[in-house]
């Protein structure tokens, strides 16, 4: 059992404070959804957790099983067990996805024997063409192919926690179903903990949240079960803003 704990997290970007005191505890196998209006700080939270340059932490902590993540560079946070599925996956010309997977597994002191078969298995599981991993990472791929690629990597690497920054962004119904089902399965198969940032409750048709948090102006203003997301569909954010 692992625990990702965020305490009193405050952070700024370009001199403007965005996160104004975030408290969250996510445990292995749990799915925590974060919803909120544009500009609430949702993507900023994912960026700060992973150590994206340009974000300054003003106060608070992010720990994984008691280890201070904020003291580590991004690559060490990934090795420790954090994995970000990006809203806009980065294109890396000249570097193939299977090469990235080999380096990632080696950095985690896991062998690459059988890696090709595992990649193929994961790709087919989400209806992704396995040949895409022999092409430059995310180059000339559709939005759905990029998100399937990200999900494939998640399946192969088996991190402790996944931060999904709008997994559903740019996906059609089939791609969303495939990717969300795979993440949901990982919560049972490998005890994956999930922090899912989203605008739309359709994600929850396949990825079942244990807790839904509403973020407004850099703070979590309400938390509850899946029924809280249903309330948003009816009332919008007006009651929380």
C-alpha positions, 0 to 999 in steps of 0.5 A: 500500500502506497500513499501520495500526500499533498499538504498545504501546497501553495505555488505560483507561476510568473509571480501569480499565486495559483495554488492556495493551499491544497490538501489531498491524500490518495492511496493505492487503488483509489481514484480521486477526480479533480474538477473545476472551472477553467483557471482553477489551478487543476493543471498547475497542480499536476505540473507542480507534483511532477516538477515542471519548470516555471512553477515555484512552490511557496509552501507545503509538501508532496510526499510519496510514501514519506519521501519528499517529491519536491526535493527531487528532479522530475525524472526521479519523481517518475522513478519513485512511482509518479506518472503523468499522462499529459493533456498535450503529449510532447512530440519528440522527433528522432526518438522512438516510443520503444526506445523511451520505454527501454530507457525508462525500464532501465532507469527503474532497474527493470530488464528489457527482456520481453519488452516488445511483447509487453508493449504489443500486449498493452497496445492491443489491449487499448486498440492501438497499432503496435507499429506506432511504437517504432515511430518517432514519439507522438510525431504525426499521430492523431490526438487519440493515438497520442493518448493511447500511446500515453496509456500504453506507457502507463501499462508497461511501466506500472507506476504507483500513481498516475496523474491524468491531466485531462485524459479525455481531451481530444478523444473520441468515444472509442478512444476514451473508452479504451484508455479509461478502461485500461486505467480503471483495470490498473487500479485493480491489477497493479493497485494503481492510485489515480489523480484524474483531472477532468472537465467531463463526467463522461470519463467516469462511465469507465473510470470510477472515482472514489472521491470527487474534488471541486477546485476553485481559485486554487483551493479545493472547496468541496469533496464527495462521491460520484454524486458530486459530479452528477450535481455539477452536470445539473447546476454547474460551478455557480454554487461553488464559485 
